[in-house]
Amino acid sequence: MNFLKKIVSFGLSGIEVYHDKRAIALTNYISLILSGILIVLFIVRWTVYRHISTGIDTDFFLLGLSLFIVPIIFNKLNWTVLSRLFICIAPICFLWLLFISKMQELPSVDITMHDTLRIYLLVFSLIPYLLFDKSNLPILGLAILPSFLSFLFFENILTFFDVNHGLQGLATDDYQLMPMRSFMAYLFVSMACYSFQTIITLSDKYNRRILSELQSQSDEIEAQNEELIQSQDKLNEFNIHLEELVSTKTQNILDQNKVLLKYAHANAHYVRGPVARLLGLVRLSKIDTTLDYPLLFSKIECEIKEMDIVIKEQSDELNRLIDKEDY
């Protein structure tokens, strides 16, 4: 099974367009299917229907098998377009060669051989529509041409090789209508296949457009997701910084509270004492007019200097706190 998968993958390397990849894979599949059918027919012919004079002998079996394997070899060589054209043309040519050779060996050609040939030609006429689309009409037309000419000039080809029903075999009343019927059937099948192939092509384009839009939306969502991740990282970083900032601010407030408490304590003890003594000296000066005023003013100066020292210390402490806050 892995060996068959490897064969089917011949020619797919380096192909980016989905339609071309599908056509190349189908070419390999069709080659394998035709080769398998030919092998089965050959085995059945020589085991079950060996007594029947018509059929696939060894020479035609080897020729047909070689022809049906050639497209796979072409794909292996990356001759992909040639491979598809070959698988469209070679089976038609092989059918004509096989049936004309067998008819020429018979003393009279039965009408069923003509009908069988038409059936096989009708089946092989479907292959081009599986491998090509209308994006390249010249190549599609070249692939269709062998089957189209086969049905259009069916009787003329048989006449040219002296195997026409009118020359050999038994005629029927309505055989004259058979070429028209087979050609109309071919046209109907071809138009149906062409319409089906057009629908598939349009569906592929629609699917590619949908996939492109989905890919675009996916890229946009991925970009938005990346932005959200970056925003989340920035938010986390800000939160961490905010926690540090809150912690710093809290510590600063605690330090300020300590300074304020110290300042209040200093006011209550170190400043209040000199003020109370100054007030006492002032009152004393009002009561006793015989005081030694130079001594009194000296005392007042001492108290004021002591107050100045305390106030200056508290001011320096407050300034250091302000500098720490970067005001």
Buried (B, 14 or more C-beta within 10 A) or exposed (E): EEEEEEBBBBBBEEBEEEBBBBBBBBBBBBBBEBBEEBBEBBEEBBEEEEEEEBBBBEEBBEBBBEBBBBBBBBBBEBBBBBBBBBBBBBBBEBBBBBBBBBBEEBEEBBBEBBEBBBEBBBEBBBBBBBBBBEEEEEBBEBBBBBBBEBBBBBBEBBBEBEBBBEEBBEEEEEBEEBBEEBBEBBEEBBEEBBEEBEEBBEEBEEEEEEEEEEEEEEEEEEEEEEEEEEEEEEEEEEEEEEEEEEEEEEEEEEBBEEBEEEBEEBBEEBBEBBEEBBEEBEEEBEEEEEEEEEEBEEBBEEBEEBBEEBBEBBEEBBEEBEEEEEE
